[in-house]
Amino acid sequence: MTDKIAEQARFSRACALTAARAANEKKATDIMVQEVRELIGVTDYFVIATAANNRQVQAIIDEIEDQLRTEQGVKPTHREVSS
């Protein structure tokens, strides 16, 4: 693994863990960070969480975006919400 690829892998992991911690801070449950780098070409990780209602889902999403912006300097490009 080249240095640039290794650096990108570390950054992707850091972003996924930041998102998981943010979800936890908003009381999400069943939080799972799934590495999919070898399976899917568009992302390295999925962060999956459960919320009690749509209002909590929105609060979790907002917190994840805020923490990714402040801690990692990125804004997610896609949201996948299922109710």
C-alpha positions as CSV (number, residue, x, y, z in Angstrom):
1,M,0.0,0.0,0.0
2,T,1.5,3.3,-1.0
3,D,1.7,6.2,1.5
4,K,-1.0,8.2,-0.3
5,I,-3.4,5.2,-0.2
6,A,-2.6,4.4,3.4
7,E,-3.2,8.1,4.3
8,Q,-6.6,8.1,2.5
9,A,-7.5,4.8,4.3
10,R,-6.7,6.4,7.7
11,F,-8.7,9.5,6.9
12,S,-11.7,7.5,5.8
13,R,-11.6,5.5,9.0
14,A,-11.3,8.6,11.1
15,C,-14.3,10.1,9.3
16,A,-16.4,7.0,9.9
17,L,-15.4,6.9,13.6
18,T,-16.2,10.6,14.0
19,A,-19.7,9.9,12.5
20,A,-20.2,7.0,14.8
21,R,-19.3,9.1,17.9
22,A,-21.5,11.9,16.8
23,A,-24.4,9.5,16.4
24,N,-23.7,8.1,19.8
25,E,-23.8,11.6,21.3
26,K,-27.3,12.0,20.0
27,K,-28.4,8.7,21.5
28,A,-28.5,6.6,18.4
29,T,-28.6,2.9,19.0
30,D,-27.3,-0.2,17.2
31,I,-24.4,1.9,15.8
32,M,-22.3,-0.1,13.3
33,V,-19.3,1.0,11.3
34,Q,-18.9,-1.4,8.3
35,E,-15.8,-1.3,6.1
36,V,-16.9,-1.9,2.5
37,R,-13.7,-0.7,0.7
38,E,-13.2,-4.1,-1.0
39,L,-16.8,-4.5,-2.0
40,I,-18.0,-1.1,-3.2
41,G,-16.1,1.4,-5.3
42,V,-17.8,4.6,-4.1
43,T,-17.1,4.6,-0.4
44,D,-14.8,3.0,2.2
45,Y,-17.3,2.8,5.2
46,F,-21.0,2.7,5.9
47,V,-22.1,4.0,9.3
48,I,-25.4,2.6,10.2
49,A,-27.5,3.6,13.3
50,T,-31.0,3.3,14.6
51,A,-33.1,6.2,16.0
52,A,-36.5,6.2,17.8
53,N,-38.2,8.7,15.5
54,N,-37.7,11.0,12.5
55,R,-36.9,13.9,14.7
56,Q,-34.0,12.0,16.3
57,V,-32.9,10.9,12.9
58,Q,-32.6,14.5,11.8
59,A,-30.7,15.5,15.0
60,I,-28.3,12.6,14.4
61,I,-27.7,13.6,10.8
62,D,-27.1,17.2,11.7
63,E,-24.7,16.3,14.5
64,I,-22.7,14.0,12.2
65,E,-22.4,16.7,9.6
66,D,-21.4,19.3,12.1
67,Q,-18.7,17.1,13.7
68,L,-17.4,15.9,10.3
69,R,-17.1,19.6,9.2
70,T,-15.3,20.7,12.4
71,E,-13.2,17.7,13.2
72,Q,-12.3,16.4,9.7
73,G,-12.9,19.4,7.4
74,V,-15.4,17.6,5.2
75,K,-19.1,17.7,4.4
76,P,-20.8,14.4,3.5
77,T,-21.9,14.1,-0.1
78,H,-24.9,11.8,0.5
79,R,-27.5,11.0,3.1
80,E,-29.4,7.7,3.2
81,V,-32.4,7.8,5.5
82,S,-34.9,5.0,6.0
83,S,-37.8,5.3,8.3
